[in-house]
Amino acid sequence: MTEHVLVHLSTGPVRGRRLDGHSSFHALPYAAPPLAELRWRAPAR
């Protein structure tokens, strides 16, 4: 049986699903690729 999961992170809530004891989260936002002036710099939010 599929159960909906809501996890609260410091950046906001993330929705996922739990099935057979495993949680999965899809379409999570990631940082922009380090191109041009972002290349070789520390990651930023």
C-alpha angles and dihedrals in degrees: 000000000000117000124192115234129201117195122188114218129179088258094050142281123323123199124213143148134251119211126171092349095309125110121211131188122192134189095023113174116244134189121279115267114269100253131155110340092008092062114114094006127120115268117268132198 
